[in-house]
């Protein structure tokens, strides 16, 4: 086995190839080539663990199925004890790390303790201690019940690495996991090659190698799919899909995600600090037109942040229809009048706001332009800027943000409560959630849900949160995200994970 780690993209590839037997090298014939949009900045799970779990190098104690239900992972079973104050996990037998050392209760506890010290998924989790019970069991003790803990244990930030993977600062220096693939080459931030791990505890892979390559440009990924440079290409530009479907060597897989195109609104902005103003902005959107023209999926239009299959958090009887006249009436009642230039004006101030978005997802810039035009019809002047996604949390932090168009993944933590706590629960919201939305009742309800064990009461409270989000529009949903993936027909066994936790490479095989 080979282990290469680097914070630079230096001479890793050359070194790896120089030390690898000729008959064991990755080739076009024995390597599944994966292309996607997002870079990885680090080996550490808290920073870029999503790449290493998707490529099945790292694994977590629990997994989730397509509906977000918890399933076994490195833990074969789990029990919630002492009224939710203790979670006891039963560890699998005969699991070995990629450096051929056994996974032990001590090593699992070390990995989890390190995870809890880092920003991200574990922030706000009321852990008091993580302890070894015996050789096959560990306990996670909490100061109060915390319903989303299982989903957090399934998050990439909770990946279990070998003790030897960490440096003295507890950052991962080597990618030593337990998955069906181990590292062959790493060149941060763009390239990762893995090889199958024959001593894997579960289904051993049939394919020998897989390569992950990042590229921001959607048109480049389309060319890679067309030319065969990519066997599995994620994040296709919807406009290119009809052409790709006509190619005999490709299958195009359409998948629904718990990801939503959302307009983040600064609810304290003088032009948007009333519910009526935000409702007007929402009513002015032609969601079906955007979903059909840009996403090529008219059924993806939505006015709710979470999909219908997350039923507790999805309310019935909501509308996605555009109603420009009602939108104008709401703003006129607020004192906005159309000036000689066609823009809304009140007290000498034009209704003018800024929107930032980012180009990592190609549809965002097109959707932002569509929103700009639709709000212009309302009389609202929208200035759109394309920048880095990091500008959104930065604008949240210093209150400089007016609006932002973003593709928010509500499945990063499979239990929506975990994401909503981060998005809504802070003093002024969350980096990827609300901004200055003053609804203390909703924050109280979210915290009550953490310890709610009665399913009917849980649903009732979740519905209260969903209804408030729909009514008050601190976030303005536009469309549910649709993932378009090109899969070369030389492969079989591909399936898509709606929570984007795994590429299921160990289920792939070459077409004979």
Helices and strands as residue ranges (DSSP letters): H 12-18, G 22-24, E 31-36, H 45-54, E 62-64, E 70-72, E 75-81, G 82-84, E 86-91, H 105-116, E 127-134, E 137-142, H 149-153, G 156-158, G 163-165, E 181-187, E 191-196, E 209-214, H 218-227, E 232-233, H 238-245, E 250-265, H 275-283, H 287-293, G 298-300, G 311-313, H 324-333, E 337-338, E 344-346, E 349-350, E 352-358, H 362-378, E 381-387, H 390-398, E 403-409, H 416-424, H 440-449, H 455-472, E 475-488, E 491-492, G 505-507, E 509-510
